[in-house]
Amino acid sequence: MAVLGALHPLVTIGLARLVLDERLQRRQRLGVTLAVGGVLAITAA
Protein backbone atom coordinates (compact mmCIF):
# COMPACT_ATOMS: atom_id res chain seq x y z
CA MET A 1 0.00 0.00 0.00
CA ALA A 2 2.89 2.38 0.72
CA VAL A 3 4.18 1.92 -2.82
CA LEU A 4 0.83 2.87 -4.30
CA GLY A 5 0.56 5.80 -1.92
CA ALA A 6 3.85 7.13 -3.25
CA LEU A 7 2.25 7.51 -6.68
CA HIS A 8 -0.13 10.26 -5.55
CA PRO A 9 1.46 12.77 -7.99
CA LEU A 10 0.03 10.68 -10.84
CA VAL A 11 -3.46 11.72 -9.77
CA THR A 12 -2.42 15.37 -10.04
CA ILE A 13 -0.92 14.77 -13.47
CA GLY A 14 -4.09 13.03 -14.63
CA LEU A 15 -6.32 15.82 -13.38
CA ALA A 16 -4.10 18.47 -15.00
CA ARG A 17 -4.42 16.60 -18.28
CA LEU A 18 -8.19 16.25 -18.06
CA VAL A 19 -9.14 19.60 -16.55
CA LEU A 20 -6.46 21.97 -17.87
CA ASP A 21 -5.59 20.06 -21.06
CA GLU A 22 -1.90 20.08 -20.15
CA ARG A 23 0.41 17.77 -22.03
CA LEU A 24 3.42 15.89 -20.72
CA GLN A 25 6.80 16.30 -22.32
CA ARG A 26 8.68 13.23 -23.54
CA ARG A 27 10.88 13.10 -20.41
CA GLN A 28 7.85 13.35 -18.14
CA ARG A 29 6.05 10.54 -19.98
CA LEU A 30 9.18 8.41 -19.60
CA GLY A 31 9.25 9.14 -15.87
CA VAL A 32 5.61 8.18 -15.43
CA THR A 33 6.15 4.99 -17.42
CA LEU A 34 9.19 4.02 -15.35
CA ALA A 35 7.39 4.77 -12.08
CA VAL A 36 4.37 2.66 -13.00
CA GLY A 37 6.65 -0.10 -14.31
CA GLY A 38 8.57 -0.07 -11.03
CA VAL A 39 5.36 -0.39 -9.03
CA LEU A 40 4.27 -3.31 -11.17
CA ALA A 41 7.66 -4.98 -10.70
CA ILE A 42 7.50 -4.52 -6.93
CA THR A 43 3.96 -5.82 -6.64
CA ALA A 44 4.72 -8.82 -8.86
CA ALA A 45 7.60 -9.94 -6.62
C-alpha positions as CSV (number, residue, x, y, z in Angstrom):
1,M,0.0,0.0,0.0
2,A,2.9,2.4,0.7
3,V,4.2,1.9,-2.8
4,L,0.8,2.9,-4.3
5,G,0.6,5.8,-1.9
6,A,3.9,7.1,-3.2
7,L,2.2,7.5,-6.7
8,H,-0.1,10.3,-5.5
9,P,1.5,12.8,-8.0
10,L,0.0,10.7,-10.8
11,V,-3.5,11.7,-9.8
12,T,-2.4,15.4,-10.0
13,I,-0.9,14.8,-13.5
14,G,-4.1,13.0,-14.6
15,L,-6.3,15.8,-13.4
16,A,-4.1,18.5,-15.0
17,R,-4.4,16.6,-18.3
18,L,-8.2,16.3,-18.1
19,V,-9.1,19.6,-16.5
20,L,-6.5,22.0,-17.9
21,D,-5.6,20.1,-21.1
22,E,-1.9,20.1,-20.2
23,R,0.4,17.8,-22.0
24,L,3.4,15.9,-20.7
25,Q,6.8,16.3,-22.3
26,R,8.7,13.2,-23.5
27,R,10.9,13.1,-20.4
28,Q,7.8,13.4,-18.1
29,R,6.1,10.5,-20.0
30,L,9.2,8.4,-19.6
31,G,9.3,9.1,-15.9
32,V,5.6,8.2,-15.4
33,T,6.2,5.0,-17.4
34,L,9.2,4.0,-15.4
35,A,7.4,4.8,-12.1
36,V,4.4,2.7,-13.0
37,G,6.6,-0.1,-14.3
38,G,8.6,-0.1,-11.0
39,V,5.4,-0.4,-9.0
40,L,4.3,-3.3,-11.2
41,A,7.7,-5.0,-10.7
42,I,7.5,-4.5,-6.9
43,T,4.0,-5.8,-6.6
44,A,4.7,-8.8,-8.9
45,A,7.6,-9.9,-6.6
